[in-house]
Amino acid sequence: QVQLVESGGGLVQAGASLRLSCVASGGTMTRYVVGWFRQAPGKEREFVAAITWSEGISHVEDSLKGRFTISRDTARSTAYLQMYNLKSEDTAVYYCAVKPRGGTRNEYNYWGQGTQVTVSS
């Protein structure tokens, strides 16, 4: 069973950058894809980005390309979400999750507890 712990959130001003971390343990990560999601107050959870653990093949939601990047450090068992030029609409709780390689976006079955990102304008 995979355990995920996010960190790196906080309160920042618009235009700032943040890097979120997701430390994974308890599983063979080469079998998985790591994804980042976010949920703003009163809104549904939305996909942000994902990366294959083995090859590092990444995908970022189209609307966030150019501001958000995803990466992983296999030696540290950590995935990262780097966010640039943050906007007030990026305010949300950010979660990392894993799904089996080849699984659909609905098959993320291990989740972290989330980290709050608040962007003040």
The first five atom37 places (N, CA, C, CB, O) and aatype in JSON, in Angstrom:
{
  "aatype": [5, 19, 5, 10, 19, 6, 15, 7, 7, 7, 10, 19, 5, 0, 7, 0, 15, 10, 1, 10, 15, 4, 19, 0, 15, 7, 7, 16, 12, 16, 1, 18, 19, 19, 7, 17, 13, 1, 5, 0, 14, 7, 11, 6, 1, 6, 13, 19, 0, 0, 9, 16, 17, 15, 6, 7, 9, 15, 8, 19, 6, 3, 15, 10, 11, 7, 1, 13, 16, 9, 15, 1, 3, 16, 0, 1, 15, 16, 0, 18, 10, 5, 12, 18, 2, 10, 11, 15, 6, 3, 16, 0, 19, 18, 18, 4, 0, 19, 11, 14, 1, 7, 7, 16, 1, 2, 6, 18, 2, 18, 17, 7, 5, 7, 16, 5, 19, 16, 19, 15, 15],
  "atom_mask": [
    [1, 1, 1, 1, 1],
    [1, 1, 1, 1, 1],
    [1, 1, 1, 1, 1],
    [1, 1, 1, 1, 1],
    [1, 1, 1, 1, 1],
    [1, 1, 1, 1, 1],
    [1, 1, 1, 1, 1],
    [1, 1, 1, 0, 1],
    [1, 1, 1, 0, 1],
    [1, 1, 1, 0, 1],
    [1, 1, 1, 1, 1],
    [1, 1, 1, 1, 1],
    [1, 1, 1, 1, 1],
    [1, 1, 1, 1, 1],
    [1, 1, 1, 0, 1],
    [1, 1, 1, 1, 1],
    [1, 1, 1, 1, 1],
    [1, 1, 1, 1, 1],
    [1, 1, 1, 1, 1],
    [1, 1, 1, 1, 1],
    [1, 1, 1, 1, 1],
    [1, 1, 1, 1, 1],
    [1, 1, 1, 1, 1],
    [1, 1, 1, 1, 1],
    [1, 1, 1, 1, 1],
    [1, 1, 1, 0, 1],
    [1, 1, 1, 0, 1],
    [1, 1, 1, 1, 1],
    [1, 1, 1, 1, 1],
    [1, 1, 1, 1, 1],
    [1, 1, 1, 1, 1],
    [1, 1, 1, 1, 1],
    [1, 1, 1, 1, 1],
    [1, 1, 1, 1, 1],
    [1, 1, 1, 0, 1],
    [1, 1, 1, 1, 1],
    [1, 1, 1, 1, 1],
    [1, 1, 1, 1, 1],
    [1, 1, 1, 1, 1],
    [1, 1, 1, 1, 1],
    [1, 1, 1, 1, 1],
    [1, 1, 1, 0, 1],
    [1, 1, 1, 1, 1],
    [1, 1, 1, 1, 1],
    [1, 1, 1, 1, 1],
    [1, 1, 1, 1, 1],
    [1, 1, 1, 1, 1],
    [1, 1, 1, 1, 1],
    [1, 1, 1, 1, 1],
    [1, 1, 1, 1, 1],
    [1, 1, 1, 1, 1],
    [1, 1, 1, 1, 1],
    [1, 1, 1, 1, 1],
    [1, 1, 1, 1, 1],
    [1, 1, 1, 1, 1],
    [1, 1, 1, 0, 1],
    [1, 1, 1, 1, 1],
    [1, 1, 1, 1, 1],
    [1, 1, 1, 1, 1],
    [1, 1, 1, 1, 1],
    [1, 1, 1, 1, 1],
    [1, 1, 1, 1, 1],
    [1, 1, 1, 1, 1],
    [1, 1, 1, 1, 1],
    [1, 1, 1, 1, 1],
    [1, 1, 1, 0, 1],
    [1, 1, 1, 1, 1],
    [1, 1, 1, 1, 1],
    [1, 1, 1, 1, 1],
    [1, 1, 1, 1, 1],
    [1, 1, 1, 1, 1],
    [1, 1, 1, 1, 1],
    [1, 1, 1, 1, 1],
    [1, 1, 1, 1, 1],
    [1, 1, 1, 1, 1],
    [1, 1, 1, 1, 1],
    [1, 1, 1, 1, 1],
    [1, 1, 1, 1, 1],
    [1, 1, 1, 1, 1],
    [1, 1, 1, 1, 1],
    [1, 1, 1, 1, 1],
    [1, 1, 1, 1, 1],
    [1, 1, 1, 1, 1],
    [1, 1, 1, 1, 1],
    [1, 1, 1, 1, 1],
    [1, 1, 1, 1, 1],
    [1, 1, 1, 1, 1],
    [1, 1, 1, 1, 1],
    [1, 1, 1, 1, 1],
    [1, 1, 1, 1, 1],
    [1, 1, 1, 1, 1],
    [1, 1, 1, 1, 1],
    [1, 1, 1, 1, 1],
    [1, 1, 1, 1, 1],
    [1, 1, 1, 1, 1],
    [1, 1, 1, 1, 1],
    [1, 1, 1, 1, 1],
    [1, 1, 1, 1, 1],
    [1, 1, 1, 1, 1],
    [1, 1, 1, 1, 1],
    [1, 1, 1, 1, 1],
    [1, 1, 1, 0, 1],
    [1, 1, 1, 0, 1],
    [1, 1, 1, 1, 1],
    [1, 1, 1, 1, 1],
    [1, 1, 1, 1, 1],
    [1, 1, 1, 1, 1],
    [1, 1, 1, 1, 1],
    [1, 1, 1, 1, 1],
    [1, 1, 1, 1, 1],
    [1, 1, 1, 1, 1],
    [1, 1, 1, 0, 1],
    [1, 1, 1, 1, 1],
    [1, 1, 1, 0, 1],
    [1, 1, 1, 1, 1],
    [1, 1, 1, 1, 1],
    [1, 1, 1, 1, 1],
    [1, 1, 1, 1, 1],
    [1, 1, 1, 1, 1],
    [1, 1, 1, 1, 1],
    [1, 1, 1, 1, 1]
  ],
  "atom_positions": [
    [[0.85, -1.18, 0.0], [0.0, 0.0, 0.0], [0.88, 1.24, 0.0], [-0.96, 0.0, 1.22], [1.84, 1.33, 0.77]],
    [[0.56, 2.17, -0.86], [1.36, 3.38, -1.01], [0.86, 4.46, -0.07], [1.33, 3.88, -2.46], [-0.34, 4.71, 0.04]],
    [[1.8, 5.09, 0.61], [1.48, 6.27, 1.42], [2.1, 7.49, 0.76], [1.98, 6.11, 2.89], [3.22, 7.45, 0.26]],
    [[1.33, 8.58, 0.76], [1.76, 9.82, 0.12], [1.63, 10.97, 1.1], [0.93, 10.1, -1.17], [0.62, 11.1, 1.79]],
    [[2.66, 11.79, 1.17], [2.63, 12.94, 2.06], [3.05, 14.17, 1.27], [3.56, 12.72, 3.3], [4.17, 14.25, 0.76]],
    [[2.12, 15.13, 1.18], [2.4, 16.37, 0.48], [2.93, 17.43, 1.44], [1.14, 16.88, -0.24], [2.66, 17.4, 2.64]],
    [[3.67, 18.36, 0.89], [4.14, 19.51, 1.65], [4.47, 20.63, 0.69], [5.37, 19.14, 2.53], [4.5, 20.43, -0.52]],
    [[4.72, 21.81, 1.24], [5.16, 22.93, 0.42], [4.12, 24.0, 0.16], [0.0, 0.0, 0.0], [4.42, 25.03, -0.43]],
    [[2.89, 23.76, 0.6], [1.87, 24.77, 0.4], [2.09, 25.96, 1.31], [0.0, 0.0, 0.0], [2.97, 25.96, 2.17]],
    [[1.26, 26.99, 1.11], [1.36, 28.16, 1.95], [0.58, 29.32, 1.39], [0.0, 0.0, 0.0], [-0.17, 29.18, 0.42]],
    [[0.77, 30.48, 2.01], [0.14, 31.71, 1.58], [1.16, 32.55, 0.83], [-0.45, 32.49, 2.79], [2.21, 32.89, 1.38]],
    [[0.86, 32.88, -0.41], [1.77, 33.68, -1.23], [0.99, 34.76, -1.95], [2.53, 32.79, -2.24], [-0.24, 34.7, -2.05]],
    [[1.72, 35.73, -2.45], [1.08, 36.79, -3.24], [1.03, 36.38, -4.7], [1.85, 38.13, -3.08], [1.81, 35.54, -5.17]],
    [[0.1, 36.98, -5.4], [0.0, 36.72, -6.83], [1.33, 37.03, -7.51], [-1.14, 37.56, -7.45], [1.99, 38.02, -7.21]],
    [[1.7, 36.15, -8.43], [2.96, 36.3, -9.14], [4.1, 35.49, -8.54], [0.0, 0.0, 0.0], [5.15, 35.33, -9.17]],
    [[3.91, 34.99, -7.34], [4.95, 34.21, -6.69], [5.01, 32.79, -7.23], [4.73, 34.18, -5.18], [4.17, 32.38, -8.03]],
    [[6.02, 32.07, -6.79], [6.2, 30.66, -7.17], [6.17, 29.8, -5.91], [7.54, 30.46, -7.95], [6.5, 30.25, -4.81]],
    [[5.78, 28.55, -6.1], [5.81, 27.56, -5.03], [6.18, 26.22, -5.63], [4.44, 27.47, -4.29], [5.88, 25.94, -6.79]],
    [[6.84, 25.4, -4.84], [7.09, 24.02, -5.25], [6.49, 23.1, -4.21], [8.61, 23.74, -5.43], [6.85, 23.14, -3.03]],
    [[5.57, 22.27, -4.64], [4.97, 21.27, -3.78], [5.73, 19.96, -3.91], [3.47, 21.08, -4.12], [6.23, 19.62, -4.98]],
    [[5.8, 19.23, -2.81], [6.46, 17.94, -2.79], [5.48, 16.85, -2.38], [7.67, 17.96, -1.85], [4.55, 17.1, -1.61]],
    [[5.72, 15.67, -2.89], [4.9, 14.51, -2.55], [5.86, 13.34, -2.33], [3.82, 14.19, -3.68], [6.44, 12.81, -3.28]],
    [[6.01, 12.95, -1.08], [6.9, 11.84, -0.76], [6.09, 10.55, -0.73], [7.61, 12.07, 0.6], [5.06, 10.47, -0.06]],
    [[6.57, 9.55, -1.46], [5.87, 8.28, -1.56], [6.63, 7.2, -0.81], [5.7, 7.88, -3.03], [7.86, 7.18, -0.78]],
    [[5.88, 6.3, -0.19], [6.49, 5.17, 0.5], [5.52, 3.99, 0.48], [6.86, 5.54, 1.96], [4.32, 4.16, 0.25]],
    [[6.08, 2.8, 0.72], [5.25, 1.62, 0.9], [4.87, 0.87, -0.35], [0.0, 0.0, 0.0], [4.13, -0.11, -0.26]],
    [[5.35, 1.27, -1.49], [4.99, 0.58, -2.72], [6.12, 0.6, -3.72], [0.0, 0.0, 0.0], [7.11, 1.32, -3.56]],
    [[5.97, -0.19, -4.76], [6.94, -0.21, -5.85], [6.52, 0.85, -6.85], [7.04, -1.63, -6.52], [5.64, 0.62, -7.67]],
    [[7.14, 1.99, -6.77], [6.66, 3.14, -7.51], [6.8, 3.0, -9.02], [7.37, 4.37, -7.06], [6.12, 3.7, -9.77]],
    [[7.67, 2.11, -9.48], [7.82, 1.92, -10.92], [6.55, 1.44, -11.57], [8.94, 0.94, -11.21], [6.4, 1.51, -12.79]],
    [[5.62, 0.94, -10.78], [4.35, 0.47, -11.31], [3.33, 1.59, -11.5], [3.78, -0.59, -10.4], [2.25, 1.36, -12.05]],
    [[3.66, 2.78, -11.05], [2.64, 3.8, -10.92], [2.9, 5.05, -11.74], [2.5, 4.17, -9.5], [4.0, 5.32, -12.22]],
    [[1.81, 5.79, -11.87], [1.83, 7.17, -12.36], [1.46, 8.05, -11.18], [0.83, 7.37, -13.59], [0.52, 7.75, -10.44]],
    [[2.18, 9.13, -10.99], [1.87, 10.07, -9.92], [1.15, 11.28, -10.52], [3.16, 10.52, -9.17], [1.6, 11.86, -11.51]],
    [[0.05, 11.63, -9.92], [-0.72, 12.78, -10.4], [-0.88, 13.82, -9.31], [0.0, 0.0, 0.0], [-0.85, 13.53, -8.12]],
    [[-1.06, 15.04, -9.77], [-1.43, 16.14, -8.88], [-2.83, 16.61, -9.26], [-0.4, 17.33, -8.96], [-3.17, 16.74, -10.44]],
    [[-3.63, 16.85, -8.23], [-4.99, 17.36, -8.4], [-5.16, 18.55, -7.46], [-6.06, 16.24, -8.11], [-4.36, 18.76, -6.55]],
    [[-6.2, 19.31, -7.69], [-6.51, 20.4, -6.76], [-8.01, 20.54, -6.63], [-5.88, 21.72, -7.23], [-8.77, 20.18, -7.52]],
    [[-8.41, 21.08, -5.49], [-9.82, 21.32, -5.24], [-9.98, 22.67, -4.55], [-10.44, 20.19, -4.39], [-9.51, 22.87, -3.43]],
    [[-10.64, 23.57, -5.23], [-10.92, 24.89, -4.69], [-12.23, 24.85, -3.93], [-10.96, 25.95, -5.81], [-13.06, 23.97, -4.19]],
    [[-12.45, 25.77, -3.0], [-13.71, 25.79, -2.23], [-14.92, 25.87, -3.14], [-13.72, 26.98, -1.26], [-15.01, 26.72, -4.03]],
    [[-15.86, 24.95, -2.91], [-17.09, 24.96, -3.68], [-16.98, 24.41, -5.08], [0.0, 0.0, 0.0], [-17.94, 24.46, -5.85]],
    [[-15.8, 23.88, -5.43], [-15.6, 23.35, -6.78], [-15.21, 21.89, -6.73], [-14.54, 24.16, -7.53], [-14.79, 21.38, -5.7]],
    [[-15.36, 21.23, -7.87], [-14.96, 19.84, -7.95], [-13.44, 19.74, -8.05], [-15.63, 19.15, -9.15], [-12.75, 20.67, -8.48]],
    [[-12.94, 18.59, -7.65], [-11.51, 18.33, -7.78], [-11.16, 18.28, -9.27], [-11.11, 17.01, -7.07], [-11.9, 17.74, -10.08]],
    [[-10.0, 18.87, -9.61], [-9.6, 18.87, -11.0], [-8.16, 18.39, -11.15], [-9.74, 20.27, -11.59], [-7.33, 18.54, -10.26]],
    [[-7.92, 17.79, -12.3], [-6.59, 17.28, -12.63], [-5.65, 18.44, -12.93], [-6.66, 16.32, -13.84], [-6.03, 19.42, -13.57]],
    [[-4.41, 18.29, -12.46], [-3.39, 19.32, -12.71], [-2.27, 18.78, -13.61], [-2.8, 19.82, -11.37], [-1.96, 19.38, -14.64]],
    [[-1.68, 17.66, -13.21], [-0.54, 17.14, -13.96], [-0.28, 15.71, -13.52], [0.72, 18.02, -13.75], [-0.75, 15.27, -12.47]],
    [[0.49, 14.97, -14.34], [0.85, 13.6, -14.0], [2.2, 13.26, -14.62], [-0.23, 12.61, -14.49], [2.64, 13.89, -15.58]],
    [[2.85, 12.25, -14.04], [4.15, 11.83, -14.53], [4.32, 10.34, -14.27], [5.29, 12.64, -13.86], [3.94, 9.84, -13.21]],
    [[4.88, 9.63, -15.25], [5.18, 8.23, -15.03], [6.44, 8.12, -14.19], [5.35, 7.48, -16.37], [7.43, 8.82, -14.43]],
    [[6.4, 7.24, -13.19], [7.52, 7.18, -12.26], [8.78, 6.66, -12.95], [7.18, 6.3, -11.07], [9.88, 7.15, -12.7]],
    [[8.62, 5.66, -13.8], [9.8, 5.04, -14.4], [10.49, 5.93, -15.42], [9.41, 3.73, -15.05], [11.69, 6.19, -15.31]],
    [[9.73, 6.41, -16.41], [10.35, 7.15, -17.51], [10.34, 8.65, -17.3], [9.65, 6.82, -18.78], [11.08, 9.38, -17.96]],
    [[9.5, 9.13, -16.4], [9.4, 10.56, -16.22], [8.64, 11.26, -17.33], [0.0, 0.0, 0.0], [8.84, 12.45, -17.56]],
    [[7.77, 10.53, -18.0], [6.94, 11.15, -19.04], [5.84, 11.94, -18.35], [6.34, 10.07, -20.02], [5.1, 11.4, -17.52]],
    [[5.73, 13.2, -18.7], [4.83, 14.08, -17.95], [3.75, 14.68, -18.84], [5.6, 15.19, -17.29], [3.88, 14.76, -20.06]],
    [[2.69, 15.09, -18.18], [1.59, 15.77, -18.85], [1.02, 16.8, -17.89], [0.49, 14.76, -19.3], [0.77, 16.5, -16.72]],
    [[0.83, 18.0, -18.38], [0.23, 19.08, -17.6], [-1.06, 19.51, -18.27], [1.21, 20.28, -17.45], [-1.13, 19.62, -19.5]],
    [[-2.07, 19.75, -17.48], [-3.34, 20.23, -18.0], [-3.1, 21.43, -18.91], [-4.32, 20.59, -16.85], [-2.32, 22.32, -18.57]],
    [[-3.76, 21.44, -20.04], [-3.48, 22.47, -21.05], [-3.55, 23.89, -20.49], [-4.45, 22.34, -22.2], [-2.71, 24.73, -20.81]],
    [[-4.54, 24.16, -19.67], [-4.74, 25.52, -19.16], [-3.63, 25.96, -18.21], [-6.08, 25.62, -18.44], [-3.51, 27.15, -17.91]],
    [[-2.82, 25.01, -17.74], [-1.76, 25.32, -16.78], [-0.36, 25.24, -17.4], [-1.85, 24.38, -15.6], [0.62, 25.59, -16.75]],
    [[-0.29, 24.79, -18.62], [1.01, 24.7, -19.29], [1.65, 26.08, -19.37], [0.87, 24.09, -20.7], [0.99, 27.09, -19.64]],
    [[2.95, 26.09, -19.14], [3.67, 27.36, -19.14], [3.81, 27.95, -17.75], [0.0, 0.0, 0.0], [4.7, 28.77, -17.52]],
    [[2.96, 27.53, -16.81], [3.09, 28.0, -15.43], [3.4, 26.88, -14.45], [1.81, 28.71, -15.01], [4.06, 27.1, -13.44]],
    [[2.92, 25.66, -14.74], [3.11, 24.52, -13.85], [3.97, 23.47, -14.54], [1.74, 23.92, -13.43], [3.82, 23.23, -15.74]],
    [[4.86, 22.86, -13.79], [5.62, 21.72, -14.29], [5.63, 20.62, -13.23], [7.08, 22.13, -14.66], [5.52, 20.89, -12.04]],
    [[5.74, 19.38, -13.68], [5.78, 18.23, -12.78], [7.08, 17.49, -13.02], [4.55, 17.29, -12.99], [7.54, 17.38, -14.15]],
    [[7.65, 16.98, -11.95], [8.88, 16.21, -12.05], [8.92, 15.2, -10.92], [10.13, 17.13, -12.01], [8.07, 15.23, -10.03]],
    [[9.91, 14.31, -10.97], [10.08, 13.38, -9.85], [11.55, 13.09, -9.66], [9.29, 12.07, -10.08], [12.34, 13.15, -10.6]],
    [[11.9, 12.78, -8.44], [13.25, 12.38, -8.07], [13.14, 10.98, -7.5], [13.9, 13.4, -7.03], [12.72, 10.79, -6.36]],
    [[13.52, 9.99, -8.31], [13.32, 8.61, -7.87], [14.18, 8.26, -6.66], [13.62, 7.65, -9.0], [13.79, 7.44, -5.84]],
    [[15.34, 8.87, -6.56], [16.22, 8.59, -5.42], [15.61, 9.08, -4.11], [17.59, 9.24, -5.63], [15.85, 8.5, -3.05]],
    [[14.84, 10.13, -4.2], [14.19, 10.69, -3.01], [12.75, 10.23, -2.87], [14.25, 12.2, -3.05], [12.06, 10.62, -1.92]],
    [[12.28, 9.41, -3.81], [10.88, 8.94, -3.8], [9.92, 10.11, -3.69], [10.64, 7.96, -2.64], [8.92, 10.06, -2.97]],
    [[10.23, 11.16, -4.42], [9.45, 12.39, -4.3], [9.05, 12.9, -5.67], [10.25, 13.45, -3.55], [9.85, 12.93, -6.61]],
    [[7.8, 13.3, -5.77], [7.3, 14.0, -6.94], [7.1, 15.45, -6.58], [5.99, 13.36, -7.47], [6.8, 15.79, -5.44]],
    [[7.27, 16.31, -7.59], [7.19, 17.75, -7.35], [6.19, 18.39, -8.31], [8.57, 18.4, -7.49], [6.0, 17.94, -9.44]],
    [[5.57, 19.44, -7.82], [4.77, 20.3, -8.68], [5.32, 21.7, -8.51], [3.23, 20.22, -8.33], [5.16, 22.32, -7.46]],
    [[5.96, 22.2, -9.55], [6.51, 23.55, -9.53], [5.48, 24.49, -10.15], [7.86, 23.63, -10.29], [5.02, 24.27, -11.27]],
    [[5.15, 25.52, -9.42], [4.13, 26.47, -9.87], [4.73, 27.87, -9.94], [2.9, 26.46, -8.92], [5.32, 28.36, -8.98]],
    [[4.58, 28.49, -11.09], [5.1, 29.84, -11.32], [3.94, 30.82, -11.55], [6.07, 29.85, -12.53], [2.83, 30.43, -11.93]],
    [[4.23, 32.09, -11.31], [3.27, 33.16, -11.61], [1.88, 32.79, -11.09], [3.22, 33.43, -13.12], [0.9, 32.78, -11.84]],
    [[1.82, 32.49, -9.82], [0.56, 32.04, -9.23], [-0.49, 33.13, -9.28], [0.78, 31.59, -7.8], [-0.2, 34.32, -9.15]],
    [[-1.73, 32.69, -9.46], [-2.87, 33.59, -9.55], [-3.87, 33.23, -8.45], [-3.53, 33.5, -10.96], [-3.82, 32.14, -7.88]],
    [[-4.77, 34.15, -8.16], [-5.74, 33.9, -7.09], [-6.58, 32.66, -7.4], [-6.66, 35.12, -6.9], [-6.99, 31.95, -6.48]],
    [[-6.82, 32.4, -8.67], [-7.63, 31.23, -9.03], [-6.89, 29.91, -8.83], [-8.08, 31.34, -10.48], [-7.48, 28.84, -8.99]],
    [[-5.61, 29.97, -8.49], [-4.86, 28.75, -8.16], [-5.05, 28.35, -6.7], [-3.37, 28.95, -8.45], [-4.58, 27.3, -6.28]],
    [[-5.74, 29.18, -5.95], [-6.0, 28.85, -4.55], [-6.83, 27.57, -4.46], [-6.73, 30.01, -3.84], [-7.9, 27.47, -5.05]],
    [[-6.31, 26.6, -3.71], [-6.97, 25.29, -3.61], [-6.17, 24.42, -2.65], [-7.09, 24.61, -5.01], [-5.06, 24.76, -2.25]],
    [[-6.76, 23.29, -2.31], [-5.99, 22.23, -1.67], [-5.43, 21.35, -2.78], [-6.87, 21.4, -0.66], [-6.17, 20.91, -3.66]],
    [[-4.14, 21.11, -2.73], [-3.46, 20.32, -3.75], [-3.17, 18.93, -3.19], [-2.15, 21.01, -4.22], [-2.65, 18.78, -2.09]],
    [[-3.52, 17.93, -3.98], [-3.34, 16.54, -3.59], [-2.44, 15.82, -4.58], [-4.69, 15.83, -3.48], [-2.5, 16.09, -5.78]],
    [[-1.63, 14.92, -4.09], [-0.98, 13.98, -5.01], [-1.65, 12.62, -4.83], [0.56, 13.91, -4.74], [-2.2, 12.29, -3.78]],
    [[-1.57, 11.84, -5.89], [-2.21, 10.53, -5.92], [-1.45, 9.65, -6.89], [-3.7, 10.64, -6.31], [-0.7, 10.15, -7.73]],
    [[-1.65, 8.34, -6.78], [-1.02, 7.41, -7.71], [-2.06, 6.48, -8.3], [0.1, 6.6, -7.01], [-3.07, 6.15, -7.67]],
    [[-1.79, 6.07, -9.53], [-2.62, 5.07, -10.2], [-1.71, 4.11, -10.91], [-3.63, 5.73, -11.18], [-0.56, 4.45, -11.21]],
    [[-2.2, 2.91, -11.2], [-1.38, 1.97, -11.95], [-1.08, 2.49, -13.34], [-2.07, 0.62, -12.03], [-1.9, 3.19, -13.94]],
    [[0.09, 2.15, -13.86], [0.39, 2.51, -15.23], [-0.68, 1.94, -16.15], [1.8, 2.01, -15.63], [-1.07, 0.78, -16.01]],
    [[-1.13, 2.72, -17.07], [-2.18, 2.29, -18.0], [-3.58, 2.49, -17.46], [0.0, 0.0, 0.0], [-4.55, 2.31, -18.2]],
    [[-3.7, 2.85, -16.21], [-5.02, 3.08, -15.64], [-5.62, 4.39, -16.11], [0.0, 0.0, 0.0], [-4.92, 5.28, -16.59]],
    [[-6.92, 4.5, -15.96], [-7.59, 5.74, -16.34], [-7.46, 6.77, -15.23], [-9.08, 5.48, -16.66], [-6.99, 6.47, -14.13]],
    [[-7.89, 7.99, -15.53], [-7.81, 9.05, -14.54], [-8.7, 8.76, -13.34], [-8.2, 10.38, -15.17], [-8.49, 9.33, -12.27]],
    [[-9.68, 7.87, -13.51], [-10.55, 7.5, -12.39], [-9.94, 6.45, -11.48], [-11.87, 6.99, -12.91], [-10.52, 6.09, -10.46]],
    [[-8.76, 5.95, -11.84], [-8.17, 4.86, -11.09], [-7.07, 5.28, -10.14], [-7.65, 3.85, -12.03], [-6.27, 4.45, -9.7]],
    [[-7.0, 6.57, -9.83], [-6.09, 7.0, -8.78], [-6.65, 6.49, -7.46], [-5.92, 8.57, -8.77], [-7.72, 6.92, -7.03]],
    [[-5.95, 5.58, -6.83], [-6.52, 4.9, -5.68], [-5.76, 5.13, -4.38], [-6.6, 3.45, -5.95], [-6.19, 4.67, -3.32]],
    [[-4.65, 5.82, -4.44], [-3.95, 6.21, -3.22], [-3.78, 7.73, -3.26], [-2.56, 5.48, -3.09], [-3.35, 8.3, -4.26]],
    [[-4.14, 8.36, -2.14], [-4.14, 9.81, -2.08], [-3.41, 10.31, -0.84], [-5.57, 10.35, -2.09], [-3.41, 9.66, 0.21]],
    [[-2.79, 11.46, -0.98], [-2.24, 12.12, 0.17], [-3.3, 12.94, 0.88], [0.0, 0.0, 0.0], [-4.46, 12.97, 0.48]],
    [[-2.88, 13.61, 1.95], [-3.83, 14.36, 2.78], [-4.08, 15.76, 2.24], [-3.32, 14.44, 4.2], [-5.03, 16.43, 2.66]],
    [[-3.23, 16.2, 1.32], [-3.42, 17.51, 0.71], [-2.59, 18.59, 1.38], [0.0, 0.0, 0.0], [-2.24, 18.49, 2.56]],
    [[-2.28, 19.63, 0.62], [-1.59, 20.79, 1.15], [-2.26, 22.04, 0.6], [-0.07, 20.76, 0.79], [-2.56, 22.12, -0.6]],
    [[-2.5, 23.0, 1.46], [-3.25, 24.2, 1.08], [-2.33, 25.21, 0.4], [-3.91, 24.83, 2.31], [-1.25, 25.53, 0.89]],
    [[-2.8, 25.72, -0.73], [-2.13, 26.82, -1.41], [-3.12, 27.97, -1.48], [-1.63, 26.4, -2.85], [-4.23, 27.83, -2.0]],
    [[-2.72, 29.11, -0.95], [-3.56, 30.29, -0.97], [-2.79, 31.42, -1.63], [-4.02, 30.68, 0.47], [-1.69, 31.77, -1.21]],
    [[-3.39, 32.0, -2.66], [-2.74, 33.07, -3.41], [-3.55, 34.35, -3.2], [-2.62, 32.72, -4.94], [-4.73, 34.42, -3.55]],
    [[-2.91, 35.33, -2.62], [-3.59, 36.6, -2.38], [-3.31, 37.56, -3.53], [-3.14, 37.22, -1.03], [-2.19, 37.63, -4.05]],
    [[-4.32, 38.28, -3.91], [-4.18, 39.21, -5.04], [-3.89, 40.62, -4.57], [-5.45, 39.2, -5.91], [-3.74, 41.53, -5.39]]
  ]
}
